[in-house]
Each structure stands twice: as C-alpha cells, then as structure tokens.
Amino acid sequence: MRGTVEFDQVVDMQIGDIVVVKSTGRRALVTALLPKGHYQVEYLLDPAEDPIERDSSVWEDEGGVYRGDDLERLS
C-alpha cells in the first residue's frame, strides 16, 4: 500500500526511551521508530563524566540506526 510503513516486529520501545547499544555499551535516547524493527538513537553523555548532563544528547549527528535486538531498554 502506498504511503504506509509496515513494521515486521512488535514495537517494544518508544520515542524517549533510554537504551544501551549492546555492541558499544553506550547509553542512547530513542528518537525515531523506523520500519522493520529499527530505531534511530542519539547517544547520551556518560553519567560518570557529568552527572548533571547525563540525560542530554551529545550531538544531534552522533547516533545511529539500530535493530531492536541491538538495543537494551533501560527506561
């Protein structure tokens, strides 16, 4: 069907969830739900470096697109 996005997997994460990228151990914020079980994320600052800024994104261009299996939800 034209103009629709199909999701093959059950979406278990939502925009705004904080996750860990399993391959790197970095914390990230889910910023978009994409087709076929993929999620766009922005990395978060390391809480050990600056606890006040721990839920702030590093930079908008620092992040990536990952499969749901590659992410572990924290919140």
PDB file with SEQRES, HELIX, SHEET and CRYST1 records, atoms N, CA, C and O in Angstrom:
SEQRES   1 A   75  MET ARG GLY THR VAL GLU PHE ASP GLN VAL VAL ASP MET          
SEQRES   2 A   75  GLN ILE GLY ASP ILE VAL VAL VAL LYS SER THR GLY ARG          
SEQRES   3 A   75  ARG ALA LEU VAL THR ALA LEU LEU PRO LYS GLY HIS TYR          
SEQRES   4 A   75  GLN VAL GLU TYR LEU LEU ASP PRO ALA GLU ASP PRO ILE          
SEQRES   5 A   75  GLU ARG ASP SER SER VAL TRP GLU ASP GLU GLY GLY VAL          
SEQRES   6 A   75  TYR ARG GLY ASP ASP LEU GLU ARG LEU SER                      
HELIX    1 AA1 PRO A   35  GLY A   37  5                                   3    
HELIX    2 AA2 PRO A   51  GLU A   53  5                                   3    
HELIX    3 AA3 GLY A   68  ASP A   70  5                                   3    
SHEET    1 AA1 5 GLY A  63  ARG A  67  0                                        
SHEET    2 AA1 5 HIS A  38  TYR A  43 -1                                        
SHEET    3 AA1 5 ARG A  27  LEU A  34 -1                                        
SHEET    4 AA1 5 ILE A  18  VAL A  21 -1                                        
SHEET    5 AA1 5 LEU A  71  ARG A  73 -1                                        
CRYST1    1.000    1.000    1.000  90.00  90.00  90.00 P 1           1          
ATOM      1  N   MET A   1       0.845  -1.178   0.000  1.00  0.00           N  
ATOM      2  CA  MET A   1       0.000   0.000   0.000  1.00  0.00           C  
ATOM      3  C   MET A   1       0.885   1.233   0.000  1.00  0.00           C  
ATOM      4  O   MET A   1       1.829   1.311   0.785  1.00  0.00           O  
ATOM      5  N   ARG A   2       0.612   2.153  -0.825  1.00  0.00           N  
ATOM      6  CA  ARG A   2       1.427   3.348  -0.988  1.00  0.00           C  
ATOM      7  C   ARG A   2       1.244   4.310   0.186  1.00  0.00           C  
ATOM      8  O   ARG A   2       0.130   4.553   0.650  1.00  0.00           O  
ATOM      9  N   GLY A   3       2.397   4.858   0.659  1.00  0.00           N  
ATOM     10  CA  GLY A   3       2.351   5.862   1.714  1.00  0.00           C  
ATOM     11  C   GLY A   3       2.239   5.309   3.127  1.00  0.00           C  
ATOM     12  O   GLY A   3       2.039   6.069   4.074  1.00  0.00           O  
ATOM     13  N   THR A   4       2.367   3.998   3.278  1.00  0.00           N  
ATOM     14  CA  THR A   4       2.299   3.419   4.619  1.00  0.00           C  
ATOM     15  C   THR A   4       3.638   2.788   4.968  1.00  0.00           C  
ATOM     16  O   THR A   4       4.420   2.434   4.085  1.00  0.00           O  
ATOM     17  N   VAL A   5       3.893   2.653   6.254  1.00  0.00           N  
ATOM     18  CA  VAL A   5       5.096   1.996   6.740  1.00  0.00           C  
ATOM     19  C   VAL A   5       4.666   0.749   7.472  1.00  0.00           C  
ATOM     20  O   VAL A   5       3.813   0.798   8.359  1.00  0.00           O  
ATOM     21  N   GLU A   6       5.259  -0.371   7.101  1.00  0.00           N  
ATOM     22  CA  GLU A   6       4.917  -1.624   7.754  1.00  0.00           C  
ATOM     23  C   GLU A   6       6.001  -1.988   8.751  1.00  0.00           C  
ATOM     24  O   GLU A   6       7.188  -1.849   8.458  1.00  0.00           O  
ATOM     25  N   PHE A   7       5.603  -2.453   9.922  1.00  0.00           N  
ATOM     26  CA  PHE A   7       6.534  -2.903  10.939  1.00  0.00           C  
ATOM     27  C   PHE A   7       6.439  -4.416  11.022  1.00  0.00           C  
ATOM     28  O   PHE A   7       5.358  -4.961  11.249  1.00  0.00           O  
ATOM     29  N   ASP A   8       7.565  -5.101  10.841  1.00  0.00           N  
ATOM     30  CA  ASP A   8       7.586  -6.560  10.870  1.00  0.00           C  
ATOM     31  C   ASP A   8       7.601  -7.120  12.284  1.00  0.00           C  
ATOM     32  O   ASP A   8       7.143  -8.239  12.513  1.00  0.00           O  
ATOM     33  N   GLN A   9       8.128  -6.344  13.243  1.00  0.00           N  
ATOM     34  CA  GLN A   9       8.245  -6.825  14.612  1.00  0.00           C  
ATOM     35  C   GLN A   9       7.337  -6.020  15.517  1.00  0.00           C  
ATOM     36  O   GLN A   9       6.912  -4.916  15.177  1.00  0.00           O  
ATOM     37  N   VAL A  10       7.047  -6.592  16.678  1.00  0.00           N  
ATOM     38  CA  VAL A  10       6.294  -5.864  17.690  1.00  0.00           C  
ATOM     39  C   VAL A  10       7.201  -4.764  18.232  1.00  0.00           C  
ATOM     40  O   VAL A  10       8.342  -5.030  18.611  1.00  0.00           O  
ATOM     41  N   VAL A  11       6.705  -3.542  18.271  1.00  0.00           N  
ATOM     42  CA  VAL A  11       7.495  -2.425  18.765  1.00  0.00           C  
ATOM     43  C   VAL A  11       7.438  -2.438  20.282  1.00  0.00           C  
ATOM     44  O   VAL A  11       6.377  -2.261  20.881  1.00  0.00           O  
ATOM     45  N   ASP A  12       8.604  -2.651  20.899  1.00  0.00           N  
ATOM     46  CA  ASP A  12       8.629  -2.693  22.354  1.00  0.00           C  
ATOM     47  C   ASP A  12       9.343  -1.477  22.945  1.00  0.00           C  
ATOM     48  O   ASP A  12       9.433  -1.350  24.166  1.00  0.00           O  
ATOM     49  N   MET A  13       9.842  -0.597  22.107  1.00  0.00           N  
ATOM     50  CA  MET A  13      10.462   0.643  22.566  1.00  0.00           C  
ATOM     51  C   MET A  13       9.702   1.809  21.963  1.00  0.00           C  
ATOM     52  O   MET A  13       9.102   1.698  20.894  1.00  0.00           O  
ATOM     53  N   GLN A  14       9.739   2.921  22.666  1.00  0.00           N  
ATOM     54  CA  GLN A  14       9.047   4.112  22.200  1.00  0.00           C  
ATOM     55  C   GLN A  14      10.014   5.281  22.140  1.00  0.00           C  
ATOM     56  O   GLN A  14      11.081   5.251  22.752  1.00  0.00           O  
ATOM     57  N   ILE A  15       9.635   6.297  21.405  1.00  0.00           N  
ATOM     58  CA  ILE A  15      10.429   7.524  21.362  1.00  0.00           C  
ATOM     59  C   ILE A  15      10.541   8.054  22.786  1.00  0.00           C  
ATOM     60  O   ILE A  15       9.551   8.134  23.513  1.00  0.00           O  
ATOM     61  N   GLY A  16      11.752   8.410  23.169  1.00  0.00           N  
ATOM     62  CA  GLY A  16      12.001   8.917  24.510  1.00  0.00           C  
ATOM     63  C   GLY A  16      12.573   7.884  25.461  1.00  0.00           C  
ATOM     64  O   GLY A  16      13.058   8.235  26.537  1.00  0.00           O  
ATOM     65  N   ASP A  17      12.523   6.602  25.075  1.00  0.00           N  
ATOM     66  CA  ASP A  17      13.112   5.561  25.918  1.00  0.00           C  
ATOM     67  C   ASP A  17      14.629   5.700  25.932  1.00  0.00           C  
ATOM     68  O   ASP A  17      15.235   6.078  24.929  1.00  0.00           O  
ATOM     69  N   ILE A  18      15.231   5.397  27.062  1.00  0.00           N  
ATOM     70  CA  ILE A  18      16.681   5.365  27.175  1.00  0.00           C  
ATOM     71  C   ILE A  18      17.102   3.911  27.031  1.00  0.00           C  
ATOM     72  O   ILE A  18      16.548   3.024  27.680  1.00  0.00           O  
ATOM     73  N   VAL A  19      18.087   3.680  26.173  1.00  0.00           N  
ATOM     74  CA  VAL A  19      18.540   2.332  25.854  1.00  0.00           C  
ATOM     75  C   VAL A  19      20.064   2.265  25.955  1.00  0.00           C  
ATOM     76  O   VAL A  19      20.744   3.288  26.044  1.00  0.00           O  
ATOM     77  N   VAL A  20      20.578   1.043  25.940  1.00  0.00           N  
ATOM     78  CA  VAL A  20      22.012   0.808  25.836  1.00  0.00           C  
ATOM     79  C   VAL A  20      22.243   0.106  24.509  1.00  0.00           C  
ATOM     80  O   VAL A  20      21.559  -0.865  24.186  1.00  0.00           O  
ATOM     81  N   VAL A  21      23.215   0.602  23.734  1.00  0.00           N  
ATOM     82  CA  VAL A  21      23.610  -0.062  22.494  1.00  0.00           C  
ATOM     83  C   VAL A  21      24.512  -1.220  22.919  1.00  0.00           C  
ATOM     84  O   VAL A  21      25.605  -1.000  23.439  1.00  0.00           O  
ATOM     85  N   LYS A  22      24.058  -2.442  22.701  1.00  0.00           N  
ATOM     86  CA  LYS A  22      24.754  -3.623  23.220  1.00  0.00           C  
ATOM     87  C   LYS A  22      26.193  -3.735  22.723  1.00  0.00           C  
ATOM     88  O   LYS A  22      27.069  -4.147  23.484  1.00  0.00           O  
ATOM     89  N   SER A  23      26.456  -3.379  21.471  1.00  0.00           N  
ATOM     90  CA  SER A  23      27.795  -3.548  20.907  1.00  0.00           C  
ATOM     91  C   SER A  23      28.822  -2.578  21.482  1.00  0.00           C  
ATOM     92  O   SER A  23      30.019  -2.864  21.472  1.00  0.00           O  
ATOM     93  N   THR A  24      28.359  -1.431  21.985  1.00  0.00           N  
ATOM     94  CA  THR A  24      29.300  -0.421  22.486  1.00  0.00           C  
ATOM     95  C   THR A  24      29.141  -0.144  23.972  1.00  0.00           C  
ATOM     96  O   THR A  24      30.050   0.390  24.607  1.00  0.00           O  
ATOM     97  N   GLY A  25      27.985  -0.507  24.533  1.00  0.00           N  
ATOM     98  CA  GLY A  25      27.714  -0.205  25.933  1.00  0.00           C  
ATOM     99  C   GLY A  25      27.322   1.247  26.173  1.00  0.00           C  
ATOM    100  O   GLY A  25      27.181   1.664  27.322  1.00  0.00           O  
ATOM    101  N   ARG A  26      27.146   2.019  25.113  1.00  0.00           N  
ATOM    102  CA  ARG A  26      26.782   3.436  25.246  1.00  0.00           C  
ATOM    103  C   ARG A  26      25.288   3.598  25.460  1.00  0.00           C  
ATOM    104  O   ARG A  26      24.475   2.877  24.881  1.00  0.00           O  
ATOM    105  N   ARG A  27      24.945   4.559  26.302  1.00  0.00           N  
ATOM    106  CA  ARG A  27      23.537   4.901  26.535  1.00  0.00           C  
ATOM    107  C   ARG A  27      23.068   5.806  25.408  1.00  0.00           C  
ATOM    108  O   ARG A  27      23.840   6.611  24.888  1.00  0.00           O  
ATOM    109  N   ALA A  28      21.797   5.672  25.032  1.00  0.00           N  
ATOM    110  CA  ALA A  28      21.243   6.460  23.942  1.00  0.00           C  
ATOM    111  C   ALA A  28      19.758   6.705  24.186  1.00  0.00           C  
ATOM    112  O   ALA A  28      19.106   6.004  24.960  1.00  0.00           O  
ATOM    113  N   LEU A  29      19.254   7.710  23.509  1.00  0.00           N  
ATOM    114  CA  LEU A  29      17.850   8.091  23.570  1.00  0.00           C  
ATOM    115  C   LEU A  29      17.198   7.720  22.244  1.00  0.00           C  
ATOM    116  O   LEU A  29      17.698   8.105  21.187  1.00  0.00           O  
ATOM    117  N   VAL A  30      16.087   6.977  22.279  1.00  0.00           N  
ATOM    118  CA  VAL A  30      15.366   6.628  21.054  1.00  0.00           C  
ATOM    119  C   VAL A  30      14.676   7.887  20.545  1.00  0.00           C  
ATOM    120  O   VAL A  30      13.883   8.504  21.257  1.00  0.00           O  
ATOM    121  N   THR A  31      14.988   8.264  19.295  1.00  0.00           N  
ATOM    122  CA  THR A  31      14.423   9.487  18.723  1.00  0.00           C  
ATOM    123  C   THR A  31      13.444   9.218  17.580  1.00  0.00           C  
ATOM    124  O   THR A  31      12.698  10.112  17.182  1.00  0.00           O  
ATOM    125  N   ALA A  32      13.442   7.986  17.049  1.00  0.00           N  
ATOM    126  CA  ALA A  32      12.504   7.673  15.962  1.00  0.00           C  
ATOM    127  C   ALA A  32      12.305   6.170  15.865  1.00  0.00           C  
ATOM    128  O   ALA A  32      13.240   5.395  16.066  1.00  0.00           O  
ATOM    129  N   LEU A  33      11.086   5.768  15.556  1.00  0.00           N  
ATOM    130  CA  LEU A  33      10.749   4.374  15.273  1.00  0.00           C  
ATOM    131  C   LEU A  33      10.756   4.221  13.762  1.00  0.00           C  
ATOM    132  O   LEU A  33      10.066   4.961  13.059  1.00  0.00           O  
ATOM    133  N   LEU A  34      11.525   3.273  13.259  1.00  0.00           N  
ATOM    134  CA  LEU A  34      11.675   3.082  11.827  1.00  0.00           C  
ATOM    135  C   LEU A  34      11.097   1.730  11.413  1.00  0.00           C  
ATOM    136  O   LEU A  34      10.829   0.883  12.265  1.00  0.00           O  
ATOM    137  N   PRO A  35      10.907   1.526  10.120  1.00  0.00           N  
ATOM    138  CA  PRO A  35      10.344   0.256   9.651  1.00  0.00           C  
ATOM    139  C   PRO A  35      11.240  -0.937   9.977  1.00  0.00           C  
ATOM    140  O   PRO A  35      12.438  -0.791  10.217  1.00  0.00           O  
ATOM    141  N   LYS A  36      10.634  -2.104   9.980  1.00  0.00           N  
ATOM    142  CA  LYS A  36      11.313  -3.391  10.129  1.00  0.00           C  
ATOM    143  C   LYS A  36      12.102  -3.513  11.418  1.00  0.00           C  
ATOM    144  O   LYS A  36      13.186  -4.096  11.431  1.00  0.00           O  
ATOM    145  N   GLY A  37      11.563  -2.960  12.516  1.00  0.00           N  
ATOM    146  CA  GLY A  37      12.170  -3.149  13.823  1.00  0.00           C  
ATOM    147  C   GLY A  37      13.437  -2.375  14.071  1.00  0.00           C  
ATOM    148  O   GLY A  37      14.251  -2.772  14.904  1.00  0.00           O  
ATOM    149  N   HIS A  38      13.628  -1.264  13.358  1.00  0.00           N  
ATOM    150  CA  HIS A  38      14.810  -0.433  13.540  1.00  0.00           C  
ATOM    151  C   HIS A  38      14.446   0.835  14.314  1.00  0.00           C  
ATOM    152  O   HIS A  38      13.311   1.309  14.273  1.00  0.00           O  
ATOM    153  N   TYR A  39      15.450   1.368  15.021  1.00  0.00           N  
ATOM    154  CA  TYR A  39      15.261   2.556  15.849  1.00  0.00           C  
ATOM    155  C   TYR A  39      16.408   3.530  15.611  1.00  0.00           C  
ATOM    156  O   TYR A  39      17.567   3.129  15.512  1.00  0.00           O  
ATOM    157  N   GLN A  40      16.073   4.804  15.522  1.00  0.00           N  
ATOM    158  CA  GLN A  40      17.094   5.842  15.432  1.00  0.00           C  
ATOM    159  C   GLN A  40      17.371   6.327  16.848  1.00  0.00           C  
ATOM    160  O   GLN A  40      16.441   6.569  17.618  1.00  0.00           O  
ATOM    161  N   VAL A  41      18.664   6.470  17.196  1.00  0.00           N  
ATOM    162  CA  VAL A  41      19.022   6.908  18.538  1.00  0.00           C  
ATOM    163  C   VAL A  41      20.035   8.040  18.490  1.00  0.00           C  
ATOM    164  O   VAL A  41      20.757   8.214  17.508  1.00  0.00           O  
ATOM    165  N   GLU A  42      20.070   8.806  19.574  1.00  0.00           N  
ATOM    166  CA  GLU A  42      21.115   9.803  19.814  1.00  0.00           C  
ATOM    167  C   GLU A  42      21.822   9.375  21.086  1.00  0.00           C  
ATOM    168  O   GLU A  42      21.182   9.056  22.089  1.00  0.00           O  
ATOM    169  N   TYR A  43      23.144   9.369  21.039  1.00  0.00           N  
ATOM    170  CA  TYR A  43      23.917   8.969  22.209  1.00  0.00           C  
ATOM    171  C   TYR A  43      23.783   9.993  23.322  1.00  0.00           C  
ATOM    172  O   TYR A  43      23.639  11.190  23.074  1.00  0.00           O  
ATOM    173  N   LEU A  44      23.833   9.497  24.557  1.00  0.00           N  
ATOM    174  CA  LEU A  44      23.786  10.350  25.735  1.00  0.00           C  
ATOM    175  C   LEU A  44      25.179  10.456  26.342  1.00  0.00           C  
ATOM    176  O   LEU A  44      26.024   9.583  26.143  1.00  0.00           O  
ATOM    177  N   LEU A  45      25.405  11.528  27.079  1.00  0.00           N  
ATOM    178  CA  LEU A  45      26.676  11.695  27.769  1.00  0.00           C  
ATOM    179  C   LEU A  45      26.846  10.612  28.815  1.00  0.00           C  
ATOM    180  O   LEU A  45      25.864  10.094  29.347  1.00  0.00           O  
ATOM    181  N   ASP A  46      28.082  10.272  29.108  1.00  0.00           N  
ATOM    182  CA  ASP A  46      28.395   9.289  30.142  1.00  0.00           C  
ATOM    183  C   ASP A  46      28.102   9.909  31.505  1.00  0.00           C  
ATOM    184  O   ASP A  46      28.663  10.956  31.829  1.00  0.00           O  
ATOM    185  N   PRO A  47      27.235   9.289  32.316  1.00  0.00           N  
ATOM    186  CA  PRO A  47      26.880   9.887  33.611  1.00  0.00           C  
ATOM    187  C   PRO A  47      28.074  10.030  34.549  1.00  0.00           C  
ATOM    188  O   PRO A  47      28.053  10.880  35.439  1.00  0.00           O  
ATOM    189  N   ALA A  48      29.118   9.215  34.368  1.00  0.00           N  
ATOM    190  CA  ALA A  48      30.310   9.327  35.215  1.00  0.00           C  
ATOM    191  C   ALA A  48      31.074  10.615  34.918  1.00  0.00           C  
ATOM    192  O   ALA A  48      31.741  11.158  35.798  1.00  0.00           O  
ATOM    193  N   GLU A  49      30.978  11.109  33.670  1.00  0.00           N  
ATOM    194  CA  GLU A  49      31.683  12.324  33.293  1.00  0.00           C  
ATOM    195  C   GLU A  49      30.993  13.567  33.832  1.00  0.00           C  
ATOM    196  O   GLU A  49      31.659  14.467  34.343  1.00  0.00           O  
ATOM    197  N   ASP A  50      29.670  13.632  33.728  1.00  0.00           N  
ATOM    198  CA  ASP A  50      28.934  14.812  34.190  1.00  0.00           C  
ATOM    199  C   ASP A  50      27.527  14.385  34.594  1.00  0.00           C  
ATOM    200  O   ASP A  50      26.634  14.333  33.748  1.00  0.00           O  
ATOM    201  N   PRO A  51      27.311  14.075  35.883  1.00  0.00           N  
ATOM    202  CA  PRO A  51      26.004  13.571  36.321  1.00  0.00           C  
ATOM    203  C   PRO A  51      24.839  14.525  36.062  1.00  0.00           C  
ATOM    204  O   PRO A  51      23.703  14.072  35.919  1.00  0.00           O  
ATOM    205  N   ILE A  52      25.087  15.814  35.997  1.00  0.00           N  
ATOM    206  CA  ILE A  52      24.017  16.779  35.753  1.00  0.00           C  
ATOM    207  C   ILE A  52      23.505  16.666  34.319  1.00  0.00           C  
ATOM    208  O   ILE A  52      22.314  16.845  34.067  1.00  0.00           O  
ATOM    209  N   GLU A  53      24.388  16.373  33.398  1.00  0.00           N  
ATOM    210  CA  GLU A  53      24.040  16.325  31.980  1.00  0.00           C  
ATOM    211  C   GLU A  53      23.772  14.911  31.477  1.00  0.00           C  
ATOM    212  O   GLU A  53      23.745  14.707  30.263  1.00  0.00           O  
ATOM    213  N   ARG A  54      23.572  13.925  32.352  1.00  0.00           N  
ATOM    214  CA  ARG A  54      23.519  12.533  31.927  1.00  0.00           C  
ATOM    215  C   ARG A  54      22.380  12.199  30.979  1.00  0.00           C  
ATOM    216  O   ARG A  54      22.485  11.220  30.241  1.00  0.00           O  
ATOM    217  N   ASP A  55      21.295  12.966  30.964  1.00  0.00           N  
ATOM    218  CA  ASP A  55      20.189  12.670  30.058  1.00  0.00           C  
ATOM    219  C   ASP A  55      20.136  13.631  28.874  1.00  0.00           C  
ATOM    220  O   ASP A  55      19.111  13.732  28.200  1.00  0.00           O  
ATOM    221  N   SER A  56      21.222  14.326  28.622  1.00  0.00           N  
ATOM    222  CA  SER A  56      21.314  15.219  27.468  1.00  0.00           C  
ATOM    223  C   SER A  56      22.003  14.486  26.323  1.00  0.00           C  
ATOM    224  O   SER A  56      22.916  13.691  26.550  1.00  0.00           O  
ATOM    225  N   SER A  57      21.575  14.747  25.117  1.00  0.00           N  
ATOM    226  CA  SER A  57      22.228  14.160  23.950  1.00  0.00           C  
ATOM    227  C   SER A  57      23.585  14.807  23.754  1.00  0.00           C  
ATOM    228  O   SER A  57      23.783  15.973  24.096  1.00  0.00           O  
ATOM    229  N   VAL A  58      24.528  14.037  23.194  1.00  0.00           N  
ATOM    230  CA  VAL A  58      25.858  14.564  22.921  1.00  0.00           C  
ATOM    231  C   VAL A  58      25.767  15.584  21.792  1.00  0.00           C  
ATOM    232  O   VAL A  58      26.019  16.771  21.998  1.00  0.00           O  
ATOM    233  N   TRP A  59      25.411  15.122  20.611  1.00  0.00           N  
ATOM    234  CA  TRP A  59      25.189  15.960  19.427  1.00  0.00           C  
ATOM    235  C   TRP A  59      24.099  15.290  18.621  1.00  0.00           C  
ATOM    236  O   TRP A  59      23.936  14.071  18.658  1.00  0.00           O  
ATOM    237  N   GLU A  60      23.377  16.082  17.915  1.00  0.00           N  
ATOM    238  CA  GLU A  60      22.286  15.512  17.116  1.00  0.00           C  
ATOM    239  C   GLU A  60      22.814  14.537  16.071  1.00  0.00           C  
ATOM    240  O   GLU A  60      22.142  13.556  15.752  1.00  0.00           O  
ATOM    241  N   ASP A  61      24.024  14.793  15.524  1.00  0.00           N  
ATOM    242  CA  ASP A  61      24.548  13.928  14.469  1.00  0.00           C  
ATOM    243  C   ASP A  61      25.299  12.717  15.019  1.00  0.00           C  
ATOM    244  O   ASP A  61      25.737  11.871  14.240  1.00  0.00           O  
ATOM    245  N   GLU A  62      25.460  12.611  16.339  1.00  0.00           N  
ATOM    246  CA  GLU A  62      26.101  11.440  16.923  1.00  0.00           C  
ATOM    247  C   GLU A  62      25.030  10.468  17.372  1.00  0.00           C  
ATOM    248  O   GLU A  62      24.335  10.702  18.360  1.00  0.00           O  
ATOM    249  N   GLY A  63      24.910   9.430  16.673  1.00  0.00           N  
ATOM    250  CA  GLY A  63      23.903   8.426  16.954  1.00  0.00           C  
ATOM    251  C   GLY A  63      23.889   7.441  15.828  1.00  0.00           C  
ATOM    252  O   GLY A  63      24.892   7.261  15.137  1.00  0.00           O  
ATOM    253  N   GLY A  64      22.782   6.811  15.636  1.00  0.00           N  
ATOM    254  CA  GLY A  64      22.714   5.856  14.552  1.00  0.00           C  
ATOM    255  C   GLY A  64      21.367   5.182  14.493  1.00  0.00           C  
ATOM    256  O   GLY A  64      20.430   5.544  15.205  1.00  0.00           O  
ATOM    257  N   VAL A  65      21.293   4.196  13.630  1.00  0.00           N  
ATOM    258  CA  VAL A  65      20.091   3.395  13.447  1.00  0.00           C  
ATOM    259  C   VAL A  65      20.461   1.964  13.808  1.00  0.00           C  
ATOM    260  O   VAL A  65      21.442   1.417  13.303  1.00  0.00           O  
ATOM    261  N   TYR A  66      19.665   1.368  14.686  1.00  0.00           N  
ATOM    262  CA  TYR A  66      19.941   0.020  15.174  1.00  0.00           C  
ATOM    263  C   TYR A  66      18.691  -0.835  15.124  1.00  0.00           C  
ATOM    264  O   TYR A  66      17.571  -0.328  15.198  1.00  0.00           O  
ATOM    265  N   ARG A  67      18.896  -2.148  14.997  1.00  0.00           N  
ATOM    266  CA  ARG A  67      17.795  -3.093  15.139  1.00  0.00           C  
ATOM    267  C   ARG A  67      17.417  -3.164  16.599  1.00  0.00           C  
ATOM    268  O   ARG A  67      18.254  -2.933  17.471  1.00  0.00           O  
ATOM    269  N   GLY A  68      16.171  -3.481  16.876  1.00  0.00           N  
ATOM    270  CA  GLY A  68      15.711  -3.606  18.244  1.00  0.00           C  
ATOM    271  C   GLY A  68      16.518  -4.611  19.049  1.00  0.00           C  
ATOM    272  O   GLY A  68      16.717  -4.429  20.251  1.00  0.00           O  
ATOM    273  N   ASP A  69      16.988  -5.676  18.394  1.00  0.00           N  
ATOM    274  CA  ASP A  69      17.782  -6.700  19.072  1.00  0.00           C  
ATOM    275  C   ASP A  69      19.140  -6.172  19.528  1.00  0.00           C  
ATOM    276  O   ASP A  69      19.776  -6.768  20.397  1.00  0.00           O  
ATOM    277  N   ASP A  70      19.581  -5.070  18.953  1.00  0.00           N  
ATOM    278  CA  ASP A  70      20.886  -4.498  19.288  1.00  0.00           C  
ATOM    279  C   ASP A  70      20.795  -3.492  20.432  1.00  0.00           C  
ATOM    280  O   ASP A  70      21.807  -2.925  20.844  1.00  0.00           O  
ATOM    281  N   LEU A  71      19.587  -3.271  20.944  1.00  0.00           N  
ATOM    282  CA  LEU A  71      19.367  -2.290  21.998  1.00  0.00           C  
ATOM    283  C   LEU A  71      18.748  -2.950  23.222  1.00  0.00           C  
ATOM    284  O   LEU A  71      17.966  -3.893  23.107  1.00  0.00           O  
ATOM    285  N   GLU A  72      19.105  -2.446  24.381  1.00  0.00           N  
ATOM    286  CA  GLU A  72      18.505  -2.913  25.634  1.00  0.00           C  
ATOM    287  C   GLU A  72      17.841  -1.713  26.314  1.00  0.00           C  
ATOM    288  O   GLU A  72      18.512  -0.726  26.616  1.00  0.00           O  
ATOM    289  N   ARG A  73      16.552  -1.789  26.554  1.00  0.00           N  
ATOM    290  CA  ARG A  73      15.817  -0.671  27.136  1.00  0.00           C  
ATOM    291  C   ARG A  73      16.118  -0.540  28.621  1.00  0.00           C  
ATOM    292  O   ARG A  73      16.091  -1.527  29.357  1.00  0.00           O  
ATOM    293  N   LEU A  74      16.406   0.689  29.061  1.00  0.00           N  
ATOM    294  CA  LEU A  74      16.652   0.983  30.466  1.00  0.00           C  
ATOM    295  C   LEU A  74      15.443   1.608  31.131  1.00  0.00           C  
ATOM    296  O   LEU A  74      15.209   1.398  32.321  1.00  0.00           O  
ATOM    297  N   SER A  75      14.668   2.380  30.368  1.00  0.00           N  
ATOM    298  CA  SER A  75      13.513   3.066  30.972  1.00  0.00           C  
ATOM    299  C   SER A  75      12.241   2.719  30.235  1.00  0.00           C  
ATOM    300  O   SER A  75      11.167   3.200  30.596  1.00  0.00           O  
TER     301      SER A  75                                                      
END                                                                             
